Amino acid sequence: MKTLRITVTTIPRGFGTVRRFGQAALVSDRLGRWQLLGGNRPDRLKAREWVSLFCHEALVDTLS
């Protein structure tokens, strides 16, 4: 049996979670802008890959 581990992090008010990648959270604000909050480098790389596959019209910042 697999165990689902849920971690709670603080997401700023006014943001909705789009998808989680480990400790990183891809969130959107009321204006439709997306941000990746938290996480370590592997989590952020997973998020970047997901965005490139499922949200290919988005621009991905290459600094993180």
Protein Blocks (a to p, Z undefined) as FASTA:
>chain_A
ZZdddddddddehiacfbdchjbccdddfkopacdeejifklmmmmmmmmmmmmmmbccd
fkZZ
